[in-house]
Amino acid sequence: MALSSRTSLTGSASCTLVVCRGCCCGNARKQPGTDPAWRLELLRAGAAEHGFQVRTTDCLGPCDQADVIVVRPSAAGRRAGGKATWIGFVSDDDSTEEVVRWAAAGGPGLAAPPATLELQFIKPPRDARVRSRR
């Protein structure tokens, strides 16, 4: 079986987007004028085109900064010093497309994020940092 340079049997060769779909993120009633289903489709289309992973999860915690996406580095990105990056306020097409561009370029450790996306970086909740060390 041939594998592209961006994929592997374990999926660890590409970064992973973890998209919150809890109580506030992805909820058009709580964020009028937004289309969370469309944004998730943009992310999935980007993943299909560029070879990164997209997963959804229940509430990640910082509801006051919805919509939240965590960009987890690939194995190569971790070896290069990349760390999981939390991004808040991803509630429009422009910021969603910036996330896609960064993931397509390799994500944390392998590519610099767009400067405007860096303005949306948030600190993970304390309990998320503790869980990640276990």
Buried (B, 14 or more C-beta within 10 A) or exposed (E): EEEEEBBEEEBBBBBBBBBBBBEBBBBEEEBEEBBBEEBBEBBBEBBEEBBBBBEBEEBBBBBEBBBBBBBBBBBBBBEBEBEBBBBBBBBBEEBBBBBBBBBBBBBBBBBEBBEEBEEBEBEBBEEBEEEEEE
